Amino acid sequence: MKILILGAGQVGSSIAEHLSKENNDITVVDTNLEKLIDMQNRLDLRGVHGNASHPSVLMRAGAEDADMIVALTNSDEINMVACQVCHSIFRTPIKIARVRQSEYLDFPELFDHDHLPIDVFISPERLVTEHIRRLIDYPGALQVMDFAQGIAQLVAIVADDEGPLIGHQLREIHNYMPEGVDARVAAIFRDNKPISPDGDTVIKINDMVFFFAAKKDIKAVMKTLRHTDKPVKKVILAGGGNIGFALAKMLEDDHSIKVIEGNKKRSRFIAEELTKALVIKGDCTSEEILFEENIDQCDIFCAVTNDDQTNLLSALMAKKMGAAKVLTLISKHNYAQLLERDQIDIAISPQHITIGGLLVHVRKGNMARIHSLRNGAAEAIEVVVHGDASTSKVIGKQLKDINLPPGTTIGGIIRGTQVIIAHRDVLVEHEDHIILFVTDKRNINDVERLFHVSPTFM
């Protein structure tokens, strides 16, 4: 697929790197020539220097025959104008734009094709905010992924010595869950290596377990694998930018929220907008401020500034001073690799959260949602199957008879509003949403082909 990526910032460069490794023809447009040269030297892509919304620049970038434009500059206005130019002049089939400001996001009618011809608009800040909110809702989870508008979820947790299933085979999981609760372990990572789980697999302490279940059953399943973490009440947010402000607004009715923001003007603004949260104007890396705000009584400390170093330093300091759990945004991959779990409980990559939303439009095979996992090494995929027994390789078959590519497991099926856990005798039907876990991305093309409907299907 020929893809134009506008903007070589942290999100744009990360997505360009990811997509270039999947045999796509990538061109990146940016006003920073040094960044473009660096990317061209490291990656299999082409760089074009210039303003991303100018027709002449887009023409030099190859917009005339591009399959997709992904506008990811730091300017909402440039992103929107670029999509308009690509629609009006070049008739680009798929137009995706990064839109950050709530002034635009709160009016979705703007993005109707009669007005702004944007097929998909993404807000990394909003995606990250929702991601953190789910982690707060499920204490003890390392990752919580929604499927089918949140009807079902895939959750990653680390098994500990208090989980009743520890030391037992997976086939015994139902012995430790309430009646009517069902779940499927989709993948296990042990010592950072994937294990394909089956009924004989024994759960061990410190295994990272990904399990799939209906949303209403998630907490009951978590109890089988680790101790029950107490509900989150006290939250301190380091940074009052778009993410910090949105989180505070989302959480303040049900939690005790404190926001530490260094900018005087910004701190005054969010203090006026929030109704219950306490806003502290100050340096979130200050030991004195953290002590004064009772960091040792904090359930979760979230470092969500725009600076990796500030996030790391404040999170490490909060952990050292007694915060029960610390979360931090880390944009640079090499920073994340340096962290140990006993230093930072959860490191969140905005790029990997954003990439999943884009891959849905790049991949073949009717994919409805993709979550990038394990620093991009694995994926959780929601694929919608169409056709019948003669036009589909999976419809009309029981799950045990589907020849899945290596490193691929099925967690379950969502049929309408019904969540069906993947047992061997489950039959696949037309328009089922199948939830897959892929630990070896080298087999993604085989996964696409497996779920691709025959051209003869009408």
N, C-alpha and C positions, 0 to 999 in steps of 0.2 A: 504494500500500500504506500502511495506517495503522500507524505504528511508534511505540512508546513507548521513549524512551531515558532510562534512569535514571542520573543522574550527569552533571554538566556540567564535569568536570575536563578535562585535556588530551586524553585519548582520547575521552571522551564528546562534547565540543564539536566536535572535528575530525570525528568520524563523523556527528554531527548535521548539520554544514555540508555534508559530502559527500552524504549521502542526501537532504537538502532540495533540492539542485540537480538531483536526478533525479526530480522531480515526485512525491515521496512526501509523505504527510501526517505531519509529525513533531511530537511533543510531548516536551519535555524536562522531567524532574523533578529538582529539586535543592534543598538547604537554603540555598544561597547566592542570595539574591534579586538582588543586584547583577549576578551573572553571567547570570542568566536575563533580566534586563532588557536587558543588553548584547546577548545573543544574539537576542532578539526584535527589537531595533532593526536588527540587521545582516542577519538571515536570515529566510527565510519559514518560520517555525515558531512554536509556542506553548510558553510556559513555565508550569510549575506548581510552586509553592513548597511544600515539605514533605518529610517523611521518605519515601523511596522504597519502603519495605516496608510502609507503613501502608495497609490496605485503603481507607480513606476518601480518602487522597491519590491512590491509583491509580484510584479511581472518578472523582474530579474530572479526572484526566488522560485519561479515556476508555478505561480498560482493558476495559470491557464489550464494545466492538466493535473492539478493536485486533487486527490481524493478527499482530503480533509485539511482543515485549518484549525489549529489549536492556539488561541490567543491568550497568552499567559504573562503579558507585561504587567508592570506595577500600576498601570493606569487603566481603570475601568473604561474610560472614554476612548482610549486608543484601541482597546480590545473590541469594543462595540462597533466603532467606526471601521475597523479592519474587517469585521464580519460583514458589515454592510457593503463595503467595497468588493469583497470576494463574491458576494451574492449578486450585486448589480452588474459588475464588469466581467467577472470570471466564471460565474455560475458554479462555484465550488459546491459539491454535493453535501458535505457535512461541515458545519461550522460550530465550533465549541469555544466558549469565551469564559475567562476568569472574571467574575464580578464579585467585588468585595463589599462595596458600600450598601448598607441596608436601605439607603435612600432609593436605590434601584431594586434591590431584592424584594422589598416590601410591595412592589407593584409589578407582579408577574405578567400583567397584560402588556407591559412594554415589550416583552419578548415574543409576542405574537408575530407570525411571519408577515402580517400586513404592516407591521411597524419596524421592529428590529429583527431581521432574519437570522436569529441564533437558534440552532437546533438544540443545543445543550449548554446551559450555563452552570459553571461550577464555582463554588466558593470554598477554597481550602480551609479558610478560617471557620466557616460554618461546619464543615465536615469534621474538623479537629475538635470543635466544641462539642458536637454530638458524640464523638468518640470518647472524650473525657467524661461526659455526663454518664455514659453507659458504665464506665469503669467505677464511677462513684456509686452508681445504683447497685453494682455487684461487687462489693468488697472482696478481695481475694482473686479476682479475675485479672489476667494480664491483657486480654483482648476479648471484646464482645462484638460480634458481627451480626447485623440484621439481614434477614432474607424475607422476601415477599412482604414488604412493608412492615417488618417486625413481627410477623406471625411466628416465625421460628428464628433461632439464633444458634450460632456456632461460638463456643466459648473456649478460651485457652486458660488453663490453670496449672499450677505446679502442685503435684501430689505431695502431701506431707504425712508424717507418721501418725497423725490423728485421724486420717481418713479410713473408715472401716473396710474399704475395698483393697487397701494396700496389702500386697502379698497374696492376693486372690486372683483367680482367672476372670477375664472379662465376662465370660458366660454367667458368672454369679452376680453380676451387677444388679439384677432385678431383686435379689434377696435383700438388698440394702436400701431399696427405694420404696416409698409409699405405694399403695395399690393405685393403679391407673396411671402411674408415671412411667414413661419410657424414654430411652435415650440411646444414642449410638456413638461410640468412640470412633472418630473418623481418622485420627492420626495420633501417634505418640513420638515425641523426640526424647531420646535418651542419650546423654552426653553429646548433645547437638547433632545426633544422627537419627534419621527417620526410621521408625519401625512400622511395618504394615500390620495393624492389629487384627487378630482373629479371636475366636472364643477361648483359645488356649493361652493367649497372652496374659502374663502376670504383671500387674501394675507395681512399680517400685517407687520408693521415696525419691523425690526430685525429678521424676518423669514430668515432662511438659505434655499435658493431655489436652487434645482438642476434641470436644464432644458436641454433638448436635441434638437439640431437643426443642419442643415447643416452648415459647417464651415463658409461659406460666409454670413450666416445670424446671426451669434453669436452676433456681436456688436449691431445690430438692436434690438435683443431681450433683451439684457442687459439694453437698454435705457428704457424699459417698467417697470423695477423693481428698478432702482436706478439712481442717477444722473450720468452724463457722466464724468468720470475721464479724466483729460487731458493726452495726450500721454506722455510716459516716454522719457525723453531726457538725463537727467544727472543721472548716476548710479555710486555708489561707492561700490566696492567689498572688503570686509575684508577677506583676505586670497588669496594667489596666488598658491594654490595647484592645483590638477588636475581639480577640479570643477571651481575654480576661474579663472584659466588660460583659460580653455575651454570657459567659459562664456565671458570673455574679448575678446577672439578671435572672438567669434560668434557675439558679439554686437558692436565692435569698429567702424565698417564702418558706422553705422546708429545712434550711440549714443555717448555721451561724457562719456568716461569710465576712472575711476581712480581705481587702484588696490593698496591696502595697504598690504605689505608683510614684515614680520619681519625677515626672513632669508636673509642674505646678498647675498649668492650665488644664492638662488632661485630668489630673486628680480632682480638680474642682468640677469639671464637667461631669465625670462619672458619679461624683458624690451627689450632684443635683439630680441625676437621672435615676439612681438607685433609691429604693425606699427603705430597705432594712439593712443592707450591707454597710459595714464600716470601711471607709476609705482612709488609708494612711499615706500621707505624702512623705516619701523617703526612699532610701536605697535598700532594695530587697536583699543585697549582699551584706548589709550591716548587721553584725552580731548583736549590737545594742538594740536595734529595732526588733529583731527576731526575738530577743529575750523579753523585751517590753511587751510584745504581743503574745507571750506565753506559747512559744513554739512547741514546748514540750507537752502541751495539752492538745495539740492539733492532731486531728485524725488523718487529714491529707494536706500536704503542701504541694501546690501545683505551680511550677515555674513556667510561665507562658509569655515571657517577653519576646522581643524580636531578635535577641542576641543570644547565640549559643553559649558563649562564655559566661554571661550573666546568669543564664538558666542553670548551667552546670555548677557554678560556684555557689549560688543561693541554695540549690537543692542539696548539695553536699554538706553545706553548713547547717541547713535545717535538719538533715538526717543526724548529723553529729550532735546537734543540740536537743534531740529527743523527739522529733516529729515521728508519728507512728508509721506513716508511709509518705514517700515522695515521688512525684511524677514530674517529668521535665520534657519540654520540647527540644529535640536535637535535629537540626537540619543537616549538619555535616556528618556523613556516614563514618568518617574516621574517628570522630568524637565518640559516637555511639559504641564503636568497637572497643574503646578503652574502658568502658564501664563494667563494673561487676555488679551482680544483683544485690549484694549486701551493701553497696554504696547507693545505688539508685534503684528503687523498686520497679519503676516502669519508665523507659525512654520511648518517646513517641516521635515518629518521623512523619511530618506533614506531607512529605513527598509520597511516601508509600500509601498513605491514606487517600491521596488525590489520584494516584496512578490507577487504582482500581476502577474509578469512575470513567476514566478515559479508555481503558482496555476493552470495556464492553463494546465500544464503537469501532474498535480496530479488529477484534477477533471475529471469526466466522462461527456459525452454528447457533444462532438465536440465544446468545448469552444475555441474561437480564441483569446480573450483578457479578462483580469480581472484587475480591478482597486480596490485596497483596500482603503476604505474610513472610516472616522470617527474613527480613531485609530483602524481600523480592525473590527469595529462593523457592517459595511455595505459594500456592494460590487456593482460595476457596471460591468456588464458582457456582452460580445459580444459572442453570440452562433450561430453557423451555423447549420441550419436545413437541414436534408437530408431525402429522402424517398418520399412516396406518402400518400394518404389518408388512406391506409390500414396498413401502417407500421409506421406512425408517429401520435402522439397525437395532433399535431398542424397544419400540412400541410393540406390545403384545408378548414381550418376553418377561420371564421372571428375572429378578436381579441376579440370581446365581448363574444364569445362562448368558449374561452380558460379558463379553470379552473386553474388560477394561485394560487400558494401557498400564504398564508397570508404574508403581508409585501413585496410583489413583484409587481412591475409595469413594463410595457413595454413603453419605451420611443419612439422607432421607429424601422424602418426596413431599412437596406441598401441592395438594390437590384442592383447588378452591381455597377454603379456609381450614381445611383438614391437614394436620401434620402427621405424616406416615413415616415412622422410623424404618430404616433400611434393614429388613429381614430378608432372608434368602428367597422366600416364596412370594414376595411382593411383586405384583404385575404392573408394568409400566403402561400408562394410558396416554392418549392424545391430550396435549396441553398440560401435562404434568410439569411441575417445576422441580428439577432434580438438583440436589445439592451435592457437589463434588469437592473432594479435597485432593489436590495434586501436589505431591512432595517433590516430583522431578519434572521441572518445567521443560526439559528437553522433549517431553512427550505431549506438549500442548497441542501440536499440530494433529497428533493422533486422536486426542480428545475432541478436537473440532470436527474431524472427519467422522468420528463415531456418532456424533449427535447432529450431523448435517442431514437435512431432509432431501430426498431425491427430487430432481427437477420435475419429475412426472407428477408430483403431488400438487393438486389444485385446491 
